[in-house]
Amino acid sequence: MQEHTPPWGWTEQELSEPAHCLYTTVTDPAYRVHKPGTLIVLWAVDRAAHEGKDWVRRGCMFPGLVRY
């Protein structure tokens, strides 16, 4: 997670808002039952809230997933 959002895909107004940016994560399907991806996102949202950030943005390099 970073405090700087990459400039592509965001408006100037969005980039001026306090946010963290969570980049693509990969978890092993064998641990799906433990929901590690959910835990990572909940941690990021909790940290952002404690630091006064309004948003947690998600980065992704796959166009199909971006559209989703």
VOVEX-704704 format. One record per residue: x, y, z of N, C-alpha, C in turn. Coordinates in Angstrom, 1 decimal. Atoms other than C-alpha are relative to their C-alpha. Example, Ala and Ser with C-alpha at 12.3 -4.5 7.8 and 13.67 -1.06 7.14 Angstrom:
BEGIN
> 0.9; -1.2; 0.0; 12.3; -4.5; 7.8; 0.9; 1.2; 0.0
> -0.9; -1.1; 0.0; 13.7; -1.1; 7.1; -0.8; 1.1; 0.8
END
This chain:
BEGIN
> 0.8; -1.2; 0.0; 0.0; 0.0; 0.0; 0.9; 1.2; 0.0
> -0.7; -1.3; 0.0; 1.2; 3.5; -0.8; -0.9; 1.2; 0.2
> 0.8; -1.2; -0.2; 0.1; 7.0; -0.1; -0.2; 0.8; -1.3
> 0.1; -0.7; 1.3; 0.5; 8.1; -3.7; -0.7; -0.9; -1.0
> 0.8; 0.7; 1.0; -2.0; 7.1; -6.3; 0.6; 0.3; -1.4
> -0.5; -0.3; 1.4; -0.7; 6.7; -9.9; -1.0; 0.9; -0.7
> 0.9; -1.0; 0.7; -2.1; 9.5; -12.1; -1.0; -0.5; -1.0
> 0.9; 0.5; 1.0; -3.7; 7.3; -14.7; -1.3; -0.5; 0.6
> 1.3; 0.5; -0.4; -7.4; 6.7; -14.3; -0.7; 0.8; 1.0
> 0.6; -0.7; -1.1; -8.1; 9.3; -11.7; -0.1; 1.5; -0.4
> 0.1; -1.4; 0.3; -9.4; 12.9; -12.0; 0.9; 0.8; 0.9
> -0.9; -0.8; -0.9; -7.4; 15.8; -10.6; -0.7; 0.2; 1.4
> 0.7; -0.1; -1.3; -10.1; 16.2; -7.9; 0.2; -1.3; 0.8
> -0.2; 1.2; -0.7; -9.8; 12.5; -7.0; 1.4; -0.1; 0.6
> -1.4; 0.1; -0.5; -6.0; 12.7; -6.8; 0.3; 1.0; 1.1
> -0.2; -1.0; -1.1; -6.3; 15.7; -4.4; -0.6; -0.5; 1.3
> 0.6; 0.5; -1.2; -8.3; 13.7; -1.9; 0.9; -1.0; 0.7
> -0.9; 0.9; -0.7; -6.5; 11.9; 0.9; -0.4; -1.5; -0.2
> 0.3; 1.5; 0.3; -6.2; 8.2; 0.0; 1.3; -0.8; 0.1
> -1.1; 0.9; 0.2; -4.0; 5.2; 0.1; -0.3; -0.8; -1.2
> 0.2; 0.8; 1.3; -3.5; 3.0; -3.0; 0.5; -1.4; 0.3
> -0.3; 1.4; -0.2; -3.6; -0.7; -2.6; 0.2; -0.7; -1.4
> -0.2; 0.5; 1.3; -2.0; -2.4; -5.6; -0.4; -1.5; 0.0
> 0.4; 1.3; 0.2; -2.8; -5.8; -7.0; 0.7; -1.0; 1.0
> -0.6; 1.1; -0.9; -2.3; -8.7; -4.5; -0.4; -1.3; -0.6
> 0.2; 1.4; 0.5; -2.1; -12.4; -5.2; 0.0; -0.9; 1.3
> -0.1; 0.9; -1.1; -3.0; -15.0; -2.7; -0.2; -1.4; -0.5
> 0.0; 1.4; 0.4; -2.7; -18.8; -2.9; -1.4; -0.5; 0.2
> 1.4; 0.6; -0.1; -6.1; -20.5; -3.7; -0.1; -1.0; 1.1
> 0.1; 1.1; -1.1; -5.2; -23.2; -1.1; -0.4; 0.6; 1.3
> 0.3; -0.7; -1.2; -5.8; -20.6; 1.6; -1.3; 0.8; -0.1
> 1.2; -0.7; 0.2; -9.1; -19.3; 0.2; -1.0; -0.1; 1.2
> 1.0; 0.1; -1.2; -11.1; -20.6; 3.2; 0.3; 1.0; 1.1
> -0.4; -0.9; -1.1; -9.1; -18.2; 5.4; -0.2; 1.5; -0.5
> 0.3; -1.4; 0.6; -10.0; -15.2; 3.0; 1.1; 1.0; 0.2
> -1.1; -1.0; -0.2; -6.5; -13.6; 3.0; -0.2; 1.3; -0.7
> 0.3; -1.2; 0.7; -7.6; -11.1; 0.4; -0.9; 1.0; 0.7
> 0.9; -0.8; -0.8; -10.4; -9.9; 2.5; 0.7; 0.6; 1.2
> -0.8; -0.5; -1.1; -8.1; -9.6; 5.5; 0.9; 1.2; -0.4
> -0.9; -1.1; 0.5; -5.6; -7.5; 3.5; -0.8; 1.3; -0.2
> 0.8; -1.2; 0.3; -8.4; -5.1; 2.3; -0.5; 0.6; 1.3
> 0.5; -0.5; -1.2; -9.9; -4.8; 5.8; 1.1; 0.7; 0.8
> -1.2; -0.6; -0.6; -6.4; -4.0; 7.2; 0.2; 1.4; -0.6
> -0.3; -1.3; 0.7; -5.9; -1.3; 4.5; -1.1; 1.0; 0.3
> 1.1; -0.9; -0.4; -9.3; 0.3; 5.2; 0.1; 0.5; 1.4
> -0.2; -0.4; -1.4; -8.7; 0.3; 8.9; 1.2; 1.0; 0.2
> -1.2; -0.9; -0.1; -5.2; 1.8; 8.5; -0.4; 1.4; -0.6
> 0.4; -1.3; 0.6; -6.6; 4.5; 6.2; -0.9; 0.8; 0.9
> 0.9; -0.7; -0.9; -9.3; 5.4; 8.6; 0.7; 0.6; 1.2
> -0.7; -0.5; -1.2; -6.9; 5.7; 11.5; 1.0; 1.2; -0.4
> -0.9; -1.1; 0.5; -4.7; 8.0; 9.3; -0.7; 1.1; -0.6
> 0.7; -1.1; 0.6; -7.5; 10.2; 8.2; -0.2; 0.1; -1.5
> 0.2; 0.1; 1.5; -7.7; 9.0; 4.6; -1.4; -0.2; -0.3
> 1.4; 0.2; 0.4; -11.0; 9.2; 2.9; -0.2; -1.2; -0.9
> 0.1; 1.0; 1.0; -10.3; 6.5; 0.3; 1.1; -1.0; 0.1
> -1.1; 1.0; 0.3; -8.4; 3.3; -0.3; -0.3; -0.4; -1.5
> 0.2; 0.3; 1.5; -8.0; 2.9; -4.1; 0.7; -1.3; -0.3
> -0.6; 1.3; 0.3; -7.2; -0.3; -5.7; 0.6; 0.0; -1.4
> -0.7; 0.0; 1.3; -4.7; -0.7; -8.5; -0.1; -1.4; -0.7
> 0.2; 1.3; 0.7; -5.0; -3.4; -11.2; 0.6; 0.2; -1.4
> -0.6; -0.1; 1.4; -3.1; -4.2; -14.4; -0.7; -0.8; -1.0
> 0.8; 0.9; 0.9; -5.8; -6.4; -16.0; -1.2; 0.8; -0.4
> 1.1; -0.8; 0.5; -8.2; -4.4; -18.2; -1.4; -0.6; 0.3
> 1.3; 0.7; -0.3; -11.0; -7.0; -17.7; -0.4; 0.2; 1.4
> 0.3; -0.2; -1.4; -10.8; -6.7; -14.0; -0.3; 1.4; 0.3
> 0.2; -1.5; -0.1; -10.6; -2.9; -14.2; -1.5; 0.3; -0.4
> 1.4; -0.2; 0.4; -13.9; -2.9; -16.1; -1.0; -0.5; 1.0
> 0.9; 0.6; -0.9; -15.5; -5.2; -13.6; -0.2; 0.9; 1.2
END
